Each structure stands twice: as structure tokens, then as C-alpha cells.
């Protein structure tokens, strides 16, 4: 009898997912209006205990990190007014997020922390000082976001008439990163701090130097005023999928946040970034970890989960949702009638945006502004996964398979109940499937060590552009030229 040489295809190894909580220091983040639910605690966002409790809860569950979003202006495109956002609490009011990170770090040992800080409005010297300080206070558990602002209201609040052009913002961000690398990596040698009590030398002056950066946007002589922090450069995170954003991410990002209602949209963007990283910047595409925004709504049965969703929709604010949609897209849907089919209006931008939603939510035959509002009022600009732990885990696995994402940013409908449901129901299911770790790879270590699952990897990888700036211990200043 003839035998076949055909070997069964090897199963693709499962990824151990990176899981962050996605929050904002406000009363209504991705699900405006849910603060009205009797079980929601979002109204406590001004209390430090609110955030300390969250940090302890999520670290016990072994979340990788907590990412706190931020905006510098209100959502005032819809109805050409801030009123809908103010009334509904749609990302209004919003507190400054960096302030609370040290408090959360003080009661935890391993979980990481990231906050949105716009490179558009922060001077790099001042921001480098603040971020290095927080990296010290968290013992290296801080994530540095690299984002450009998108709200014109933020530009006006920062003394400008409107946002700079998109590509100009990224050109500024490119130079911004060079200044940051010089301050974080090149201004102090690794062993500059002597702490020599006998000689009385804390820092050797010969091991600290000016960076003397002179560019189109910034003139920064230096030296950095903060000594090297545990990660030197905090782990770098980027969000943005325009052409300029992809090129920027391919060179600088260690983590990328994506948000879309369908995996097909994310898959194309992720593939393009990974290819750019390999072809243009010589990076291993697998070292860029991509995290997708999702909002799980979990029940012990499918019926229970669906009942939760129906209940949540009773509290969701359509006005708040349209305010957020207007800020994200620049489209004021108030100009259209209540029953007007948005796929037939004169605006190409509106038609294409709504068509993208409709393509992946075929249950709605007609898309009006109210349909859009209902679609984004729970979960914002990302999908909601509704069902049992097994059903939601199936959905997450599908996203991993179809998009090549490496993990998820879990948003919430109720705070903190949504996270408690994830911890109690979903994480055990993910662990059972080999998709989530049992403990931190580097307990008490830096965020970068746990993010990559590599104890000892405190600094950027050797292949990353930041590593070319590092002034290593024992290297004379004459032998380490600061890259331009």
C-alpha cells in the first residue's frame, strides 16, 4: 500500500494576548450616558480612591496595563455647540491624567500605565522631564504615547485658530521624537550617577552633556534635567492609521492602538505598518504589537448578555454619541433630517463613513443619524462583543486571526462592573485557551519587560531607532556621536 509523504500543516502558535484597560478621567468615555445607570461609579472620577481601587483590581487580575485617554478640548462639531457634550457628559469634563499615575503606581508593583499626551502642544524638553519623572516614580512602568491632537477646539484653547495640517503635525512629531531620544538616551551616560558618599560626587559632569538640538520646530540645548529613568525611553505607543501615521508608527512605535468596527479595516492597516517597518526601517515586524479597541458585554448565558445590552441602551445618550462622532470625523449630522438616509446625502465623506458602518452591521436597512448614534453610543469607535465568555473569546480569536492584532484595549460600559465581568468571566476562558498569561513575565519589573515578555529588556530593543541614541556605560563621549 502506497504511503503519503504529506505532513499535516502545523497549527499556528497562539499569541499570548496583551490586555489593557482603556479609560478616561471623565464621566463618559466610549459609552456616553451610561453614568446614569445605578450600578455605574463613573461619577467618582474626581476621587483618587476611584483610580487606586481600579489599579489594584486590574493588577490582581494580571492586566498588562491601564491606558488613560485624554483630550484638550470639547466635542463641539455636532450642532456647532459644546452643549450636547456638556449635557451628556461625553468626554466632558476631563481631568489631566498624568497626575493620578503615581498614586496608582504606589499601590501596585507590576501593572503598567499610559496616558494620552499630545506632542502638538507640549514642548519636548518639559515633557521629557515630566515623563522621565513618572517613569522613575512608577519604577519603569510608564508608557509614552506619541499622538497628535485632532480637535480644533484644543487648538483654540492652546492659542491657535485651528489645527495644523495633518502631515505638518507628523513632521513636527518626527522632530519631536529626535529631541526626546536625545534627552532620554544621549544626554546622560548610563553610569553618570555616581552617588559616591566618600568623594561627595553625585553625578560626574563629564558624563552629562548638552544635546544642542537645532531644527525647524525646536531649539533645545539641554542637557536633560532628569537622570536616566528605569526604561530611559518609556515604551512608545502610537495611534493613527493615515499614511503619515503609518510611516511614523513603522519607525517609532512599539505598540499601536487601532479602533475600527470591522477586522477587515484593521487588517489592511496593520499589514501595511508591519511591511513599512521591515522594508524601510529594518525592524522585525513582530516587535510592533497592535492592540484593538473592543467593549465586551458578558453574561453567564447569551440571554443574560443580550439583556445587559438592551438595558445599557436605555441609558445611552444619542446626543453624546453624535457629539463624539462629530469630533472623531468632523461631520455634523445635525444638518440632516431625522429620517434622512445618510447613504444618499450629498456629502461623499458622510456617505463613505456611514457605508463603512453599514457594511459590517447589515441588520440596519436604513442608516439615519439616529442609527449612527445607536451604533456608536455603546463602545464608541470600536466593536462590542456580546455573549458568554466562550462567545466573546471566539470573537477575540477571530480578530486575532483576521487582523494579526496582538491584544486588546478593553473599554467599559459600566465602571468598574465591566472590568469585574472581564476578570470573573472572560479571563479564565482566555487562560483555558492558552491566550492569556497566569502571571507577569517580570513581576515588579518595567512595563517594557512585561510587554515583550522578556525579563531584563528594560530599554528599547537594539533594532529600534531609540537604541542608536543611547550613551552606554563606559563609552567615552568622543566615541558616541548623537545622531541628528
C-alpha positions in Angstrom: 0.0 0.0 0.0 1.4 3.4 -1.0 2.2 5.8 1.7 1.8 9.6 1.5 4.6 12.0 2.3 2.1 14.7 3.0 2.5 16.1 6.5 -0.3 17.8 8.4 0.0 21.5 8.5 1.4 22.8 11.7 -1.0 24.7 13.8 -0.1 28.3 14.1 1.0 29.0 17.7 -1.4 31.0 19.7 -0.5 34.5 20.8 -0.4 35.3 24.5 -2.6 38.4 24.4 -1.6 41.8 25.7 -4.6 43.2 27.6 -5.0 46.8 28.8 -7.9 48.6 30.3 -9.0 51.7 28.3 -10.4 54.5 30.5 -10.5 58.3 30.7 -10.7 60.6 33.7 -14.3 61.7 32.9 -17.8 60.6 33.4 -18.5 59.3 29.9 -15.7 57.8 27.8 -16.7 55.4 24.9 -20.3 54.9 26.1 -21.8 58.3 26.8 -24.8 58.4 29.2 -24.1 55.1 31.0 -23.1 57.2 34.1 -26.9 57.3 34.7 -27.0 53.6 35.3 -27.5 52.9 39.0 -24.5 50.4 39.1 -22.1 52.8 37.4 -19.4 54.6 39.5 -18.0 56.9 36.9 -19.2 59.9 38.9 -16.3 59.2 41.3 -13.7 60.1 38.6 -12.5 63.1 40.7 -11.7 60.8 43.7 -8.2 59.4 43.9 -9.6 56.3 45.6 -11.6 55.6 42.4 -8.3 55.1 40.4 -6.4 53.4 43.2 -9.1 50.8 43.5 -9.1 50.2 39.8 -5.3 49.8 39.7 -5.4 47.2 42.5 -8.3 45.3 40.9 -6.6 45.1 37.5 -3.2 44.2 38.8 -4.6 41.3 40.8 -6.2 40.1 37.5 -2.8 40.5 35.7 -3.8 43.1 33.2 -0.7 44.4 31.4 -1.6 48.0 31.8 -4.1 50.8 32.2 -4.3 53.4 29.4 -5.9 56.7 30.3 -7.1 58.6 27.2 -7.3 62.4 27.2 -8.4 65.4 25.1 -7.6 69.0 25.4 -10.8 70.4 24.0 -14.5 69.6 23.9 -16.5 67.9 21.1 -18.2 70.9 19.6 -18.8 69.9 15.9 -22.3 68.4 16.4 -24.8 71.3 16.4 -21.8 73.6 16.3 -22.0 73.6 20.0 -20.4 72.1 23.1 -23.8 71.8 24.8 -24.6 68.2 23.7 -21.2 67.0 25.2 -21.6 69.2 28.3 -25.2 67.9 29.0 -24.5 64.2 28.3 -21.0 64.1 29.9 -19.5 62.9 26.6 -15.8 63.2 27.5 -16.7 66.4 29.4 -15.4 67.4 31.9 -12.0 65.7 31.6 -9.2 65.7 34.2 -5.5 65.7 33.4 -4.5 62.0 33.6 -0.7 62.1 34.3 -1.5 63.4 37.8 -3.1 60.2 39.1 -0.5 57.7 37.8 1.9 57.9 40.7 -0.9 57.2 43.1 -1.9 54.1 41.2 1.8 53.0 41.0 2.2 53.4 44.7 -0.3 50.6 45.5 0.8 48.2 42.7 4.1 46.5 41.6 3.8 45.2 38.1 0.9 46.8 36.1 1.9 49.5 33.6 0.4 52.9 33.0 -0.1 55.0 29.8 -1.7 58.4 29.3 -2.5 60.4 26.2 -0.3 63.5 25.9 -0.2 65.4 22.6 3.1 66.2 21.0 1.3 69.1 19.2 1.1 71.3 22.3 3.9 70.1 24.7 7.4 71.4 24.5 9.7 68.3 24.3 12.1 69.5 27.0 9.4 70.0 29.5 7.5 66.8 28.5 10.7 64.7 28.7 11.2 65.9 32.2 7.7 65.0 33.3 7.7 61.6 31.6 11.1 60.7 33.0 9.9 61.7 36.4 6.9 59.5 36.2 9.0 56.6 34.8 11.1 56.9 38.0 8.1 57.1 40.3 6.5 54.0 38.7 9.8 52.1 38.7 9.7 51.9 34.9 6.1 51.0 34.4 5.2 54.0 32.2 4.1 54.1 28.6 4.9 57.1 26.4 2.2 57.9 23.9 3.1 59.5 20.6 -0.1 61.2 19.4 -1.0 64.4 17.6 -4.2 66.3 18.5 -7.3 66.1 16.3 -9.8 68.6 17.8 -9.9 72.2 16.6 -11.3 73.1 20.0 -8.0 72.0 21.5 -6.1 74.2 19.1 -8.1 77.2 20.0 -7.6 76.6 23.7 -3.8 76.5 23.1 -3.8 79.8 21.3 -4.2 78.8 17.7 -7.1 79.4 15.2 -7.2 75.7 14.1 -5.2 72.6 13.9 -2.1 72.5 11.8 -2.4 70.4 8.7 -2.2 66.7 9.3 1.1 66.0 7.6 2.6 69.1 9.2 1.7 67.7 12.6 3.5 64.5 11.8 6.6 66.4 10.5 6.7 68.2 13.8 6.2 64.9 15.7 9.1 63.4 13.8 11.5 66.1 15.0 9.9 65.9 18.4 10.9 62.3 18.7 14.5 63.1 17.8 14.6 65.7 20.6 13.1 63.2 23.1 15.6 60.4 22.1 18.5 62.8 22.6 17.2 63.9 26.0 16.3 60.4 27.2 19.1 58.4 25.7 22.1 60.7 24.8 22.3 63.4 27.4 23.5 61.2 30.3 25.7 58.2 30.1 24.2 55.1 31.7 26.6 55.3 34.6 26.6 59.1 35.0 25.1 59.0 38.5 28.0 58.1 41.0 26.2 58.5 44.3 29.7 58.5 45.9 29.3 59.5 49.5 33.0 59.4 50.2 34.0 61.8 47.4 30.9 63.8 47.5 30.2 63.3 43.8 26.5 62.6 43.0 26.9 62.9 39.2 30.1 63.1 37.1 29.9 66.3 35.0 31.9 64.6 32.2 29.1 62.1 31.8 26.4 64.6 31.2 26.3 66.7 28.1 24.2 69.1 26.1 22.3 67.8 23.1 22.4 71.1 21.2 19.4 70.3 19.0 18.6 72.9 16.4 15.7 72.1 14.0 12.8 73.5 12.1 10.4 73.3 15.0 12.6 73.1 18.2 15.8 74.6 19.6 16.8 72.6 22.7 20.4 72.9 24.0 19.9 70.6 27.0 21.2 68.8 28.9 18.3 66.7 30.3 17.5 67.8 33.8 16.3 64.4 34.9 18.8 61.5 35.3 18.1 58.3 33.2 14.9 56.6 34.3 14.5 52.8 34.5 13.4 52.5 30.9 15.4 55.5 29.7 12.8 55.9 26.9 9.4 54.8 28.2 7.7 52.2 26.0 6.4 54.0 22.9 2.8 53.9 21.8 1.2 55.3 18.7 -2.4 55.7 17.4 -3.1 56.8 13.8 -3.6 55.0 10.6 -3.2 57.7 7.9 -0.2 57.3 5.5 1.9 59.7 7.6 0.8 57.9 10.8 1.7 54.5 9.4 5.2 55.6 8.4 5.7 57.3 11.8 4.5 54.1 13.6 6.7 51.8 11.5 9.8 53.7 12.7 8.9 54.6 16.3 6.0 52.6 17.7 6.5 49.6 20.0 2.7 49.5 20.5 -0.1 50.7 18.2 -3.7 51.3 19.2 -6.3 50.7 16.5 -10.0 51.2 16.5 -12.5 50.1 13.9 -15.8 48.3 13.8 -14.6 45.6 11.5 -11.5 43.4 11.4 -11.1 43.9 7.6 -10.4 47.6 8.2 -7.7 46.9 10.8 -6.1 44.0 8.9 -5.0 46.2 5.9 -3.6 48.9 8.1 -1.7 46.5 10.3 -0.1 44.7 7.4 1.0 48.0 5.8 2.7 49.2 9.0 4.5 45.9 9.5 5.7 45.9 5.9 6.9 49.5 6.2 8.7 48.6 9.5 10.6 45.8 7.7 11.3 47.4 4.4 12.1 51.0 5.3 13.4 50.7 8.9 14.9 47.2 9.1 12.7 46.2 12.1 11.2 42.9 12.9 7.5 43.4 12.2 6.6 41.1 15.1 8.1 43.5 17.6 5.4 46.0 16.9 2.4 45.0 19.0 -1.0 46.1 17.9 -3.9 46.4 20.3 -7.5 46.8 19.1 -10.3 48.6 21.0 -13.2 46.4 22.0 -16.0 46.6 24.5 -17.1 43.2 25.9 -20.6 42.8 27.4 -20.6 39.5 29.2 -23.2 37.2 30.7 -23.2 33.7 32.1 -25.6 33.0 29.3 -26.1 34.6 26.0 -29.6 35.7 27.1 -28.1 37.5 30.1 -25.5 39.3 28.0 -28.2 40.4 25.5 -30.4 41.6 28.3 -27.5 43.7 29.6 -27.0 45.3 26.2 -30.8 46.1 26.0 -30.6 47.7 29.5 -27.5 49.7 28.6 -29.1 51.1 25.5 -31.9 52.6 27.7 -29.2 54.8 29.4 -27.0 55.5 26.4 -27.1 59.1 25.2 -27.6 59.6 21.4 -26.8 63.2 21.7 -23.5 62.4 23.4 -22.7 59.8 20.8 -23.3 62.3 18.0 -21.1 64.8 19.7 -18.3 62.2 19.9 -18.9 61.1 16.3 -18.6 64.8 15.2 -15.3 65.2 17.0 -13.9 62.0 15.5 -15.0 62.6 11.9 -15.5 66.4 11.7 -19.1 65.7 10.5 -22.1 67.5 12.0 -25.0 65.1 11.5 -27.5 67.7 12.9 -27.8 69.1 9.4 -29.7 66.0 8.3 -33.3 65.1 8.9 -34.4 62.5 11.4 -35.3 60.0 8.7 -32.8 61.0 6.0 -30.9 58.1 4.6 -27.3 59.1 5.1 -26.0 56.9 2.3 -27.9 59.1 -0.1 -26.9 62.6 1.1 -24.7 65.0 -1.0 -21.6 64.6 1.2 -19.1 62.0 0.0 -17.4 61.9 3.4 -20.7 61.2 5.2 -21.8 58.6 2.7 -18.4 56.7 2.8 -18.2 56.8 6.6 -21.8 55.6 7.1 -21.4 53.0 4.4 -18.4 51.6 6.3 -20.6 51.1 9.3 -23.5 49.7 7.3 -21.3 47.2 5.6 -20.5 45.5 8.8 -23.8 46.0 10.5 -26.3 44.7 7.8 -29.2 44.3 10.3 -30.0 48.0 9.8 -31.6 48.6 6.4 -31.7 52.4 6.7 -28.9 54.5 8.2 -30.1 57.8 9.7 -28.2 60.0 12.2 -30.1 58.1 14.9 -28.9 54.8 13.6 -25.3 56.1 13.7 -25.9 57.4 17.3 -27.2 54.0 18.4 -24.2 52.3 16.7 -21.6 54.3 18.5 -23.3 55.0 21.8 -22.0 51.8 23.3 -18.4 51.1 22.7 -17.6 54.2 20.7 -15.4 53.7 17.7 -14.8 50.0 18.3 -16.9 46.8 18.2 -18.9 45.4 21.1 -18.7 41.7 21.8 -21.9 40.4 23.4 -22.3 36.9 24.8 -20.9 34.3 27.1 -17.2 34.2 27.9 -16.8 31.5 25.3 -18.6 33.5 22.6 -16.6 36.7 23.4 -13.4 34.7 23.4 -14.4 33.3 20.0 -14.8 36.8 18.7 -11.4 37.9 20.1 -9.8 34.9 18.5 -11.4 35.8 15.1 -10.0 39.3 15.4 -6.5 37.9 16.1 -6.7 35.5 13.2 -8.1 38.0 10.7 -6.3 41.2 11.7 -3.0 40.0 13.2 -3.5 42.1 16.4 -1.6 41.1 19.5 -4.1 42.1 22.1 -6.9 44.4 23.1 -7.8 47.6 24.9 -10.9 46.8 26.8 -13.3 49.7 27.1 -16.2 49.7 29.5 -19.9 50.2 29.5 -20.2 50.3 33.3 -17.3 51.4 35.6 -16.0 49.2 37.2 -18.6 46.4 36.6 -17.5 45.8 33.0 -13.9 45.1 34.2 -15.2 42.9 37.0 -17.1 40.9 34.4 -14.0 40.6 32.3 -12.0 39.4 35.3 -14.6 36.9 36.5 -15.8 35.5 33.2 -13.6 36.3 30.3 -10.0 36.0 31.6 -10.5 32.4 32.9 -11.8 31.4 29.4 -8.8 33.1 27.7 -6.4 31.3 30.1 -8.1 28.0 29.4 -7.4 28.6 25.7 -3.8 29.5 26.3 -4.4 33.1 25.2 -3.5 34.9 28.4 -0.8 34.5 31.0 -1.1 33.4 34.6 1.3 36.0 35.9 3.5 38.8 34.9 6.6 37.8 33.0 8.7 40.1 35.2 6.8 40.7 38.5 7.9 44.0 39.8 9.6 44.8 36.5 9.2 47.5 33.9 6.3 47.8 31.5 8.6 47.0 28.6 9.8 43.8 30.2 6.2 42.6 30.7 5.0 43.9 27.4 7.6 41.9 25.5 7.6 39.0 28.0 11.3 39.4 28.3 12.7 40.0 31.8 15.8 42.3 31.5 14.5 44.1 28.4 14.2 47.5 30.2 15.5 49.6 27.3 14.2 49.8 23.7 15.2 46.9 21.5 18.5 47.1 19.7 16.7 47.3 16.4 14.7 50.3 17.5 15.8 53.8 16.4 16.0 54.9 20.1 18.8 52.5 20.8 21.1 54.3 18.3 21.0 57.3 20.7 21.9 55.5 23.9 25.1 56.6 25.6 26.1 53.4 27.1 28.2 52.9 30.3 31.9 53.0 29.8 31.7 54.7 26.3 33.7 58.0 26.1 31.8 61.0 24.9 34.1 61.2 21.9 33.1 57.7 20.8 29.3 58.3 20.9 28.0 60.8 18.4 24.5 62.0 19.0 22.5 61.1 15.8 20.9 64.0 14.0 
